[in-house]
């Protein structure tokens, strides 16, 4: 039989046990942090009816989606977690308590060209608050606290959350006479960091009705070195501008009370978030030591989450972390702690001789006490058994021989120190649980 060469498709991440344990540690931090803020976890199907998933689609989204037919059913794979959330809330409106605070960590799929650090299958970690009819802007401030605490718990401190407000931008476009071109102008501003001022000026001036003067004035405002001073100078210029400025100040004014350090956020009037459904505060989070990476956590306020599925007004605010991309960056830069690699068990039970029954009994006792336990059942030499434990990084070996079987004891060996002592399985369980290292934050900011 001809052998098929095993391979993983381009753009799909597949990890060995060590890195997978580090990924699991990152995901655990995200789940624990989201739970700390009272978000409830949900899951939605990877496959949806195409008409549901593509209700907000079109353009690049429809080009990138994985879509196929099975029988007479038109199916698509989810490309983000926000559209499935919209469907979920609309479908289950009567059973949910509002504001609905949801978190979800799951894989999404985009058929774009695979690049270094960009994947076709990747984890996203989302948190959203959905209101029924209205949603207080204080929720927009809390999102900054969620981002800040998440990155702190991951072990990252050198980051900044950049914030702006879409109502402010829309008010600014109207004030400068650019309201009719607002969608294109917004898209141009969104590229400012990538392509620079001069190229953005060219893009803006190529639009009908946009003069070099208005384009230059716009870029002078959004690129101001003192955003607070710029907001002061624009106050009172128009009702629309004042509304956006007021929202920005309300949200940022709450950040100290939420415990967000002043050096972890800043106003950045160039932040636009090109998607058209954002209506209020928008966020982009960057790692200070890796600005070339771009945003690793972004999101914003949207006022009509589920307009394609229901007539009910369901405003929300949310942020999303591209986990696979962030993990790749941390791994590539050598910033993941080896201490975050968790061995598959806390103790390896090793039978010595014809004592399998006693070894099984010891394993069962250890598991009953809460010790993650693996039993080595292969007929190998002693050296091979301990080499296996060493390769897995297991901290303890529990040896059962003829003498231990007769006495109802085990020999507990700390594989880190080499210390060994004979005791009951119950006593061994207590020592193991007390001696396990606490799980470190998965990230270290300085390379080893």
Residue pairs with C-beta under 8 A, 6 or more apart in sequence:
8 14
9 120
10 114
10 120
11 114
11 118
11 119
11 120
11 121
12 119
12 120
12 121
13 119
13 121
13 122
13 324
13 328
15 23
17 344
18 341
19 331
19 336
21 340
21 341
21 342
21 343
22 327
22 331
22 336
22 337
22 340
22 341
22 442
23 323
23 327
24 342
25 340
25 341
25 342
25 439
25 442
26 154
26 323
26 326
26 327
26 330
26 340
26 442
26 443
27 105
27 123
27 125
27 323
29 150
29 153
29 154
29 441
29 442
30 105
30 125
30 150
30 321
30 323
31 41
31 103
31 105
32 153
33 146
33 149
33 150
33 153
34 41
34 103
34 125
34 127
34 146
34 150
35 41
35 103
36 149
37 101
37 127
37 142
37 145
37 146
37 149
38 101
39 101
39 102
39 103
39 127
40 101
40 102
40 103
41 102
41 103
41 104
41 105
42 85
42 88
42 102
42 103
42 104
43 104
43 106
44 78
44 81
44 84
44 85
44 87
44 88
44 104
44 106
45 78
45 84
46 77
46 78
46 106
46 107
46 109
47 75
47 76
47 77
47 78
48 75
48 76
48 78
48 84
48 87
49 73
49 74
49 75
49 76
50 67
50 74
50 75
50 76
51 74
52 87
52 309
53 65
53 76
53 78
53 79
53 83
53 84
54 61
54 62
54 65
54 76
55 83
55 308
55 309
56 83
56 86
56 277
56 308
57 65
61 79
63 111
64 79
64 110
64 111
64 112
65 76
65 77
65 79
65 109
65 110
65 111
66 76
66 77
66 109
66 110
66 111
67 74
67 75
67 76
67 77
68 75
68 76
69 75
77 108
77 109
78 84
78 106
78 108
78 109
79 108
79 109
79 110
80 108
80 124
80 320
81 104
81 106
81 108
81 124
81 126
81 320
82 126
82 128
82 318
82 320
85 102
85 104
85 126
85 128
85 130
85 305
86 305
86 306
86 308
86 309
86 314
87 306
87 309
89 96
89 100
89 130
89 305
89 306
89 314
90 306
90 309
90 310
90 312
90 314
91 309
93 310
93 312
93 314
98 130
98 131
98 132
99 129
99 130
99 131
99 132
99 135
99 139
100 129
100 130
101 127
101 128
101 129
102 126
102 127
102 128
102 129
102 130
103 125
103 126
103 127
103 128
104 124
104 125
104 126
105 123
105 124
105 125
105 126
105 323
106 123
106 124
107 121
107 122
107 123
107 124
108 121
108 122
108 123
108 124
109 120
109 121
110 120
110 122
111 120
112 118
112 120
114 120
117 293
117 325
117 328
117 329
117 332
118 325
119 324
119 325
119 328
121 324
122 322
122 323
122 324
122 325
123 322
123 323
123 324
123 327
124 320
124 321
124 322
124 323
125 320
125 321
125 323
126 318
126 319
126 320
126 321
127 143
127 146
127 318
127 319
128 316
128 317
128 318
129 135
129 139
129 142
129 143
129 316
129 317
129 318
130 305
130 314
130 315
130 316
131 139
131 314
131 315
131 316
132 312
132 314
133 312
133 313
133 315
134 313
134 315
135 301
135 315
135 316
135 317
137 247
137 250
137 251
137 280
137 281
137 301
138 250
138 251
138 254
139 317
140 247
140 251
140 280
140 281
140 301
140 317
141 250
141 251
141 252
141 254
141 255
141 258
142 258
143 281
143 283
143 299
143 317
143 318
143 319
144 161
144 163
144 251
144 255
144 258
144 260
144 265
144 283
145 255
145 258
145 259
145 260
146 319
147 161
147 283
147 285
147 297
147 319
148 161
148 259
148 260
148 261
148 264
148 265
150 297
150 321
151 157
151 159
151 285
151 297
153 441
154 441
154 442
154 443
155 337
155 440
155 441
155 442
155 443
155 444
155 445
156 287
156 443
156 445
157 445
158 287
158 288
158 289
158 445
159 264
159 285
159 286
159 287
159 288
159 296
160 263
160 264
160 265
160 266
160 285
160 286
160 288
161 264
161 265
161 266
161 283
161 284
161 285
161 297
162 265
162 266
162 267
162 268
162 271
162 283
162 284
162 285
162 286
163 248
163 251
163 252
163 265
163 266
163 267
163 268
163 271
163 281
163 282
163 283
164 248
164 267
164 268
164 269
164 270
164 271
164 272
164 281
164 282
165 244
165 245
165 247
165 248
165 251
165 280
165 281
165 282
166 244
166 272
166 273
166 278
166 279
166 280
166 281
166 282
166 300
166 301
167 240
167 243
167 244
167 247
167 279
167 280
168 231
168 241
168 244
168 245
168 247
168 248
168 269
169 186
169 189
169 222
169 244
169 269
169 272
170 179
170 182
170 240
170 244
171 238
171 239
171 240
171 241
171 242
171 243
171 244
171 245
172 218
172 221
172 222
172 234
172 241
172 244
173 179
173 181
173 182
173 185
173 186
173 218
174 182
174 238
174 240
174 241
175 234
175 237
175 238
175 240
175 241
176 214
176 217
176 218
177 209
177 214
178 185
178 209
178 210
178 214
178 218
180 209
181 207
181 208
181 209
181 210
183 276
184 207
185 204
185 207
185 210
185 218
186 272
186 274
186 276
187 272
187 274
188 200
188 203
188 204
189 200
189 218
189 222
189 270
189 272
190 272
190 273
190 274
191 199
191 200
191 203
192 200
192 219
192 222
192 223
192 270
193 270
197 219
197 223
200 219
201 212
201 215
201 216
201 219
204 210
204 215
204 218
204 219
205 211
205 212
205 215
221 230
221 234
221 269
222 269
222 270
223 269
223 270
224 230
224 269
227 266
227 267
227 268
227 269
228 267
230 269
231 245
231 248
231 249
231 267
234 241
234 245
235 241
235 242
235 245
236 242
247 280
247 281
248 267
248 281
251 281
252 265
252 267
255 265
256 262
268 284
271 282
271 283
271 284
272 282
273 282
273 284
273 298
273 299
273 300
277 302
277 304
278 300
278 301
278 302
279 300
279 301
279 302
279 303
279 315
280 300
280 301
280 302
280 303
280 317
281 300
281 301
281 317
282 298
282 299
282 300
282 301
283 297
283 298
283 299
283 300
283 319
284 295
284 297
284 298
285 295
285 296
285 297
285 298
286 293
286 294
286 295
286 296
287 293
287 296
287 329
289 445
290 329
290 333
293 329
296 321
296 322
296 325
296 326
296 329
297 319
297 320
297 321
297 322
298 319
298 320
299 317
299 318
299 319
299 320
300 317
300 318
300 319
301 315
301 316
301 317
302 315
302 316
302 317
302 318
303 313
303 315
304 313
304 314
304 315
305 314
305 315
305 316
306 312
306 314
327 336
330 336
330 443
333 447
334 447
334 448
335 443
335 444
335 445
335 447
336 442
336 443
336 444
337 440
337 441
337 442
337 443
337 444
339 437
339 439
339 440
340 439
340 440
340 441
340 442
341 393
342 439
343 392
343 393
343 394
343 395
344 372
344 374
344 392
344 394
345 372
345 373
345 374
345 392
345 394
346 371
346 372
346 373
346 394
346 395
346 396
346 432
346 433
346 436
347 366
347 371
347 372
347 373
347 374
347 394
347 395
347 396
347 397
347 398
347 428
347 432
348 373
348 374
348 375
348 376
348 385
348 388
348 389
348 392
348 394
348 396
348 397
348 398
349 359
349 362
349 363
349 366
349 373
349 374
349 375
349 376
349 397
349 398
349 400
349 410
350 359
350 376
350 382
350 385
350 386
350 389
350 397
350 398
350 399
350 400
351 358
351 359
351 375
351 376
351 377
351 400
351 401
352 382
352 399
352 400
352 401
352 402
353 401
353 402
354 402
355 400
355 401
355 402
355 404
355 405
356 377
357 405
358 400
358 404
358 405
359 375
359 400
360 375
361 425
362 398
362 400
362 410
362 425
363 373
363 374
363 375
363 398
365 425
365 426
365 429
366 373
366 398
366 425
366 428
366 429
366 432
367 373
369 426
369 429
369 430
369 433
370 429
370 433
371 429
371 432
371 433
373 398
374 394
376 385
376 388
376 389
378 385
380 388
386 397
386 415
389 397
389 415
390 415
394 415
395 414
395 415
395 416
395 432
395 435
395 436
395 437
396 412
396 413
396 414
396 415
396 428
396 432
396 435
397 412
397 413
397 415
398 410
398 411
398 412
398 413
398 425
398 428
399 410
399 411
399 412
399 413
399 420
400 410
400 411
401 411
404 410
404 411
404 422
407 422
408 424
409 422
409 423
409 424
409 425
410 422
410 423
410 424
410 425
410 428
411 420
411 421
411 422
412 420
412 421
412 422
412 423
412 428
412 431
412 432
413 419
413 420
414 420
414 435
423 431
